[in-house]
């Protein structure tokens, strides 16, 4: 069987997308009889081919299910995947601010008042980030910004990382940012940018003339030193420093969303429980910021046609 279905993520799955640990976590079943299936690998002269199989207890359904699965068109699968993804996004969007509130900054809850004096930056960042998001969406590469997070986390031998779990988390983080800006969710955008600014910049005091003094944190500093970022904002109507700052804040926003325990949140929603029921900060992915890991190459910087 070349396709299965995730009851938890509400989308069709192909064998190459998952490993064995994903099967139970994402409740992967036969799309027809909805019986649990398992992943197998067949070795042949050209390499290996993955496929899904029914368990022995459901063997009598296998041949009929295989024929019915083959009859599911790619259009049907795309529609189901789109609908499932939108349903999941609705679940996450509804509790987004409460979900990120569990993530500490400098070891304590985000202090919105501490950054109120620099809140004038948030609106400018929002406009520039909105443009950057459009560019990333156009090239289908928004989730690439958090792939580096996965590489660093995997290097620490962190447990409970799975193939589909990684790709799903990256895609949801990107989809949340995309939908926030596409739907112009001003209050949530402002709040998320404020948190991202706090992750990116540290308030160090005030200058004699009253201006707030700020310093960039570890990852932001290294991003700013990337010579490829010099290309950002090089047009007649762009403030280069603002565009670079927006890029760094977008990066911080995605990294925070990347850490959320989407699997447990979905499970709660499917069980008709409050989405964040029983979830603590220990369920989130670790933060490897502030010098705990060397910065790795995030890949090419996106370019607009008028840059």
C-alpha positions as CSV (number, residue, x, y, z in Angstrom):
1,X,0.0,0.0,0.0
2,X,1.6,3.3,-1.1
3,X,-0.6,5.6,0.9
4,X,-1.9,5.8,4.5
5,X,-3.8,8.3,6.5
6,X,-2.9,10.2,9.7
7,X,-6.0,10.4,11.9
8,X,-4.2,12.9,14.1
9,X,-2.8,15.2,11.3
10,X,-5.9,14.6,9.1
11,X,-3.8,14.1,5.9
12,X,-2.5,11.4,3.6
13,X,1.0,10.1,4.2
14,X,3.5,8.3,1.9
15,X,6.1,5.8,3.2
16,X,9.1,8.0,2.6
17,X,7.6,10.7,4.9
18,X,7.5,8.7,8.0
19,X,9.6,6.4,10.2
20,X,8.4,3.6,12.5
21,X,8.1,5.9,15.5
22,X,5.6,8.1,13.5
23,X,3.1,5.3,13.0
24,X,1.7,5.3,16.5
25,X,2.3,8.9,17.3
26,X,0.4,10.2,14.3
27,X,-2.2,7.4,14.4
28,X,-1.5,6.3,10.8
29,X,-4.1,4.0,9.4
30,X,-5.4,2.5,6.2
31,X,-7.4,5.2,4.3
32,X,-10.2,2.7,3.6
33,X,-10.9,0.5,6.5
34,X,-9.2,2.8,9.1
35,X,-7.3,-0.1,10.6
36,X,-3.8,0.6,11.9
37,X,-1.0,-0.2,9.4
38,X,2.7,-0.5,9.7
39,X,5.6,0.5,7.5
40,X,7.7,-2.0,5.7
41,X,10.7,-1.7,3.4
42,X,11.4,-4.0,0.4
43,X,15.0,-4.3,-0.8
44,X,15.6,-4.7,-4.5
45,X,18.4,-4.2,-7.0
46,X,17.9,-0.5,-7.3
47,X,17.7,0.1,-3.6
48,X,14.8,0.1,-1.1
49,X,11.0,0.8,-1.5
50,X,8.8,1.6,1.5
51,X,5.2,0.6,1.7
52,X,2.4,0.2,4.3
53,X,0.8,-3.1,5.3
54,X,-2.2,-4.2,7.4
55,X,-1.5,-6.2,10.5
56,X,-2.3,-9.9,10.3
57,X,-5.6,-9.5,12.1
58,X,-6.8,-7.3,9.3
59,X,-5.3,-9.3,6.5
60,X,-8.7,-10.2,5.0
61,X,-9.2,-6.5,4.2
62,X,-5.8,-5.9,2.7
63,X,-6.4,-6.8,-1.0
64,X,-9.7,-4.9,-1.2
65,X,-8.2,-1.9,0.6
66,X,-5.2,-1.8,-1.7
67,X,-7.5,-1.6,-4.7
68,X,-9.6,1.1,-3.1
69,X,-6.6,3.2,-2.0
70,X,-5.3,3.1,-5.6
71,X,-8.7,4.6,-6.6
72,X,-8.2,7.7,-4.5
73,X,-7.1,10.4,-6.9
74,X,-4.3,12.9,-6.2
75,X,-6.9,15.7,-6.3
76,X,-8.9,14.0,-3.5
77,X,-5.8,13.6,-1.5
78,X,-4.8,17.2,-2.0
79,X,-8.3,18.4,-1.0
80,X,-8.2,16.2,2.1
81,X,-4.7,17.4,3.1
82,X,-5.7,21.0,2.6
83,X,-8.8,20.6,4.7
84,X,-6.9,18.7,7.4
85,X,-4.1,21.3,7.5
86,X,-6.6,24.2,7.8
87,X,-8.5,22.4,10.6
88,X,-5.2,21.9,12.5
89,X,-4.2,25.5,11.9
90,X,-7.5,26.7,13.4
91,X,-6.8,24.7,16.5
92,X,-3.3,26.2,16.9
93,X,-4.4,29.7,16.0
94,X,-7.1,29.7,18.7
95,X,-4.5,29.2,21.5
96,X,-1.4,30.6,19.9
97,X,-0.7,33.4,22.4
98,X,-1.4,31.2,25.4
99,X,0.9,28.5,23.8
100,X,3.9,30.7,23.3
101,X,3.3,32.3,26.8
102,X,4.7,29.1,28.3
103,X,8.1,29.8,26.6
104,X,10.3,31.8,28.9
105,X,12.6,34.6,27.7
106,X,15.7,35.1,29.9
107,X,14.3,32.4,32.2
108,X,11.1,34.3,32.9
109,X,7.7,35.0,31.2
110,X,7.8,37.6,28.4
111,X,7.5,41.1,29.9
112,X,5.5,43.1,27.4
113,X,6.0,46.3,29.5
114,X,9.7,46.0,29.3
115,X,9.6,46.4,25.5
116,X,6.8,49.0,25.4
117,X,9.3,51.8,24.8
118,X,10.5,50.2,21.6
119,X,7.0,49.1,20.5
120,X,7.1,51.7,17.7
121,X,9.4,49.3,15.9
122,X,6.8,46.6,15.8
123,X,4.6,48.2,13.1
124,X,7.5,48.8,10.8
125,X,8.8,45.3,11.3
126,X,5.3,44.0,10.5
127,X,5.2,45.7,7.1
128,X,8.6,44.4,6.1
129,X,8.0,40.9,7.5
130,X,4.8,40.7,5.6
131,X,6.8,41.4,2.4
132,X,9.4,38.8,3.3
133,X,6.7,36.2,4.1
134,X,5.2,36.7,0.6
135,X,8.7,36.2,-0.9
136,X,9.2,33.0,1.0
137,X,5.7,31.7,0.2
138,X,6.3,32.3,-3.5
139,X,9.3,30.1,-3.4
140,X,7.8,27.6,-1.0
141,X,10.7,28.0,1.3
142,X,9.4,29.7,4.5
143,X,9.9,26.6,6.6
144,X,13.6,26.4,5.5
145,X,14.4,29.0,8.2
146,X,13.7,26.5,11.0
147,X,15.4,23.5,9.3
148,X,18.7,24.7,11.0
149,X,16.9,24.4,14.3
150,X,16.3,20.7,13.6
151,X,19.9,20.1,12.7
152,X,21.1,21.7,15.9
153,X,18.6,19.8,18.1
154,X,19.3,16.5,16.4
155,X,23.1,17.1,17.1
156,X,22.3,17.1,20.8
157,X,20.8,13.6,20.5
158,X,17.5,15.0,21.7
159,X,14.9,12.2,22.0
160,X,11.5,11.9,20.4
161,X,12.4,13.4,17.0
162,X,10.8,11.6,14.1
163,X,10.8,12.1,10.3
164,X,7.2,13.2,9.9
165,X,7.2,14.9,13.3
166,X,10.1,17.2,12.2
167,X,8.6,18.1,8.8
168,X,5.1,18.6,10.2
169,X,6.4,20.9,12.9
170,X,8.3,23.0,10.4
171,X,5.4,23.2,8.1
172,X,2.9,24.2,10.8
173,X,5.3,26.9,12.1
174,X,5.6,28.3,8.5
175,X,1.8,28.0,7.9
176,X,1.0,29.9,11.1
177,X,3.2,32.8,10.1
178,X,1.8,32.7,6.6
179,X,-1.8,32.8,7.7
180,X,-1.2,35.4,10.4
181,X,0.0,37.9,7.7
182,X,-2.4,36.7,5.0
183,X,-5.4,37.3,7.3
184,X,-3.8,40.5,8.7
185,X,-4.2,39.3,12.3
186,X,-2.9,42.6,13.7
187,X,-3.1,41.9,17.4
188,X,-1.5,38.5,17.2
189,X,1.2,39.7,14.8
190,X,2.1,42.6,17.1
191,X,2.3,40.2,20.1
192,X,4.4,37.7,18.2
193,X,6.7,40.4,16.9
194,X,7.1,41.8,20.4
195,X,8.2,38.3,21.6
196,X,10.5,37.9,18.7
197,X,12.1,41.3,19.4
198,X,12.6,40.2,23.0
199,X,14.3,37.0,21.8
200,X,16.4,39.0,19.3
201,X,17.4,42.1,21.3
202,X,18.3,42.6,24.9
203,X,17.5,46.0,26.5
204,X,20.8,47.1,28.2
205,X,19.8,50.5,29.5
206,X,19.2,54.1,28.3
207,X,21.5,56.6,26.8
208,X,21.9,60.1,28.4
209,X,19.3,61.5,25.9
210,X,16.7,58.9,26.9
211,X,16.9,56.5,24.0
212,X,16.6,52.8,24.9
213,X,19.9,51.0,24.4
214,X,19.7,47.5,23.0
215,X,22.1,44.7,22.0
216,X,21.5,41.8,19.7
217,X,21.6,38.3,21.1
218,X,23.8,35.5,19.9
219,X,22.0,34.2,16.8
220,X,20.9,37.6,15.7
221,X,24.4,39.0,15.9
222,X,25.7,36.2,13.7
223,X,22.9,36.6,11.2
224,X,23.7,40.3,11.0
225,X,27.3,39.4,10.2
226,X,26.2,37.2,7.3
227,X,27.5,39.0,4.1
228,X,24.6,37.7,2.1
229,X,22.2,39.9,4.1
230,X,23.8,43.0,2.6
231,X,21.6,42.3,-0.4
232,X,18.4,42.8,1.6
233,X,16.7,46.1,1.1
234,X,18.9,47.4,-1.7
235,X,16.3,49.3,-3.6
236,X,15.4,53.0,-3.7
237,X,12.4,52.7,-1.3
238,X,13.9,50.3,1.3
239,X,15.7,51.0,4.6
240,X,18.3,48.3,4.5
241,X,18.8,48.1,8.3
242,X,15.0,47.8,8.8
243,X,14.7,45.0,6.2
244,X,17.6,43.1,7.8
245,X,16.1,43.6,11.2
246,X,12.7,42.3,9.9
247,X,14.5,39.2,8.5
248,X,16.1,38.5,11.9
249,X,12.8,39.0,13.8
250,X,11.0,36.7,11.4
251,X,13.7,34.1,12.0
252,X,13.1,34.5,15.8
253,X,9.3,34.2,15.4
254,X,9.6,31.0,13.4
255,X,12.1,29.5,15.8
256,X,9.6,30.1,18.7
257,X,6.7,28.6,16.8
258,X,8.9,25.6,15.8
259,X,9.2,24.6,19.5
260,X,5.5,24.1,20.2
261,X,4.2,20.6,21.1
262,X,1.8,20.4,18.2
263,X,1.3,16.6,18.5
264,X,0.0,16.9,22.1
265,X,-2.1,19.9,21.2
266,X,-3.8,18.0,18.4
267,X,-4.3,15.0,20.6
268,X,-6.1,17.1,23.2
269,X,-8.3,18.7,20.5
270,X,-9.2,15.3,19.1
271,X,-10.2,14.2,22.6
272,X,-12.4,17.3,23.0
273,X,-10.2,18.6,25.8
274,X,-8.7,22.1,26.2
275,X,-5.9,22.3,23.6
276,X,-3.2,23.1,26.2
277,X,-4.5,20.6,28.9
278,X,-1.7,18.9,30.7
279,X,1.0,20.7,28.6
280,X,4.0,22.2,30.3
281,X,7.2,23.9,29.1
282,X,8.9,20.5,29.3
283,X,6.8,19.4,26.3
284,X,8.4,22.0,24.1
285,X,11.5,21.5,22.0
286,X,14.7,23.0,23.6
287,X,16.0,26.4,22.9
288,X,19.6,26.2,21.7
289,X,20.1,30.0,21.5
290,X,22.5,32.2,23.4
291,X,25.8,30.4,22.6
292,X,24.8,26.8,23.4
293,X,25.5,25.8,19.8
294,X,27.4,27.2,17.0
295,X,25.3,29.0,14.4
296,X,24.9,26.9,11.2
297,X,24.3,28.1,7.6
298,X,20.6,28.9,7.2
299,X,20.8,28.6,3.4
300,X,20.4,31.3,0.7
301,X,18.7,34.6,1.4
302,X,15.5,35.1,-0.7
303,X,15.7,37.7,-3.4
304,X,12.8,39.8,-4.8
305,X,12.7,40.8,-8.4
306,X,13.3,44.4,-7.6
307,X,16.2,43.8,-5.2
